[in-house]
Amino acid sequence: MAAPNKLVIKVTSGTDAPERCSQAFTVAAVAAASGVEVSLWLTGESAWFALPGRAAEFELPHAAPLPDLMAGIQAGGLITLCTQCATRRGIEEKDVVEGVRIAGAQMFVKEIMAEGVQALVY
């Protein structure tokens, strides 16, 4: 079996579970820096990080700053905000950080079912 060539990570937490949240962003950034194609999905409470300035408010001792991790992910991959999560929080396309797309479950399923994809959920 060939090694996966794309990593899809769904982050389901934000400030409500900071360690889990930070781990997801860290793994995604390290993978992107290693040349792996990365797609990071912001769902649940992590949806707020699609808004300008919100990642900078996130603090976790001994963890890389979220804005730096997001920049690393965007340099080598894609960040997507869940459609339903955005709608529940009143977040619209015009509100999000440049480069973040909004897409739904159909796109997530399409990404994770492709050949050579490894999916992780944090």
C-alpha positions, -999 to +999 in steps of 0.1 A: +000+000+000+014+034-010+018+061+016-009+088+016-001+119-004-028+141+011-037+147+047-072+160+056-076+172+091-109+182+107-106+203+138-137+201+160-125+222+190-112+257+197-107+275+230-130+249+246-103+222+242-071+242+235-046+213+235-066+192+210-071+223+189-034+232+189-024+196+181-045+196+150-030+229+137+005+217+146+002+184+127-013+202+097+015+228+097+042+202+101+028+181+073+025+211+050+061+221+058+071+185+050+056+188+015+024+169+022-007+183+006-029+194+035-066+203+038-076+216+073-113+219+081-125+243+108-156+229+124-174+234+157-156+259+180-126+261+157-149+279+131-141+312+150-105+310+138-117+318+102-123+354+114-095+380+113-077+383+146-094+354+163-064+330+159-041+357+176-064+356+207-057+318+211-031+311+238-017+278+250+016+276+269+045+260+251+026+259+218+033+276+185+011+307+179-020+298+159-015+326+133+019+312+125+005+277+121-023+289+099+002+308+077+022+276+073-009+255+065-020+281+039+015+282+023+012+245+015-024+237+017-060+247+021-081+259+051-119+253+049-146+265+071-176+242+075-207+257+059-231+247+087-207+258+114-203+292+098-241+296+094-247+287+130-222+314+141-234+341+116-201+340+097-203+348+060-178+345+031-171+382+033-161+379+070-133+352+068-096+355+066-083+358+030-077+323+015-102+305+038-130+289+018-164+279+030-176+244+020-199+217+033-200+180+041-202+170+004-168+185-003-154+170+029-165+135+019-152+140-016-118+150-002-115+121+023-127+094-001-101+102-028-072+078-034-041+083-013-058+104+014-053+101+052-081+117+073-077+127+109-102+143+133-092+163+164 
